[in-house]
Amino acid sequence: MERTASEKGLIIRHLILPGCRHDSIKIINWIAENLPSDSFMISLMSQYTPDYNNNIYPEINRKITNFEYNSVHKPNNRIWI
């Protein structure tokens, strides 16, 4: 019986930050290009919540949008959990 990637490999959890979708895409592409495809799965996290004191950093003083999440996540890619 063959084991799945989650049973024998690595689960990579990645938190998408507001305004950083292009960075997330670059990271995910690097992972996909540099690790064997059957050795990992990626868990994208969208639950970033601004801290009460983030008003001094307006660029991250919001949750990510559906557009940001969906532009990073490619639903037909088998690397996603």
C-alpha positions in Angstrom: 0.0 0.0 0.0 1.5 3.3 -1.1 1.6 6.2 1.5 0.4 9.7 0.6 2.6 12.7 0.7 1.1 13.7 4.0 2.0 10.4 5.5 5.6 10.3 4.3 6.5 13.9 3.5 6.4 17.4 4.6 3.4 19.7 5.2 4.4 23.3 4.6 2.1 25.9 6.2 2.2 29.3 4.6 0.5 32.4 5.9 -0.6 34.9 3.2 -0.1 38.5 4.4 -2.0 41.5 3.1 -0.5 43.1 0.1 2.1 40.2 -0.3 0.3 37.9 -2.7 3.2 38.1 -5.2 5.7 37.2 -2.5 3.5 34.1 -1.6 3.4 33.1 -5.3 7.2 33.3 -5.5 7.7 31.2 -2.4 5.2 28.6 -3.6 6.8 28.5 -7.0 10.2 28.0 -5.4 9.0 25.2 -3.3 7.4 23.5 -6.3 10.5 23.9 -8.4 13.0 22.8 -5.8 11.4 19.9 -3.8 10.3 16.6 -5.3 6.6 16.9 -6.1 5.6 13.8 -4.1 7.5 14.9 -0.9 5.3 17.8 0.3 1.9 19.4 0.5 1.2 23.1 1.1 -1.4 24.4 3.6 -2.3 28.0 2.7 -3.4 30.0 5.7 -5.6 33.0 5.3 -6.3 33.8 9.0 -4.0 36.7 9.4 -5.6 39.2 11.8 -4.2 42.6 12.4 -2.9 43.3 15.9 -4.5 46.0 18.0 -1.4 48.2 17.5 -1.0 47.8 13.7 -2.2 51.3 12.9 1.5 52.2 12.8 1.8 49.8 9.9 -1.1 50.6 7.6 0.0 48.2 4.9 -0.8 45.2 7.2 -3.6 46.7 9.2 -6.3 44.6 7.4 -7.2 41.0 6.7 -6.4 39.5 3.3 -9.0 39.8 0.6 -10.6 36.9 -1.2 -8.8 38.1 -4.3 -5.5 37.9 -2.6 -6.2 34.3 -1.4 -7.6 33.1 -4.6 -4.7 34.5 -6.7 -2.2 32.5 -4.6 -4.3 29.4 -4.4 -4.6 27.4 -7.7 -7.4 25.0 -7.0 -6.4 22.4 -9.6 -2.9 22.0 -8.2 -2.3 18.8 -6.3 0.2 20.3 -3.8 -2.6 21.9 -1.7 -4.1 20.3 1.3 
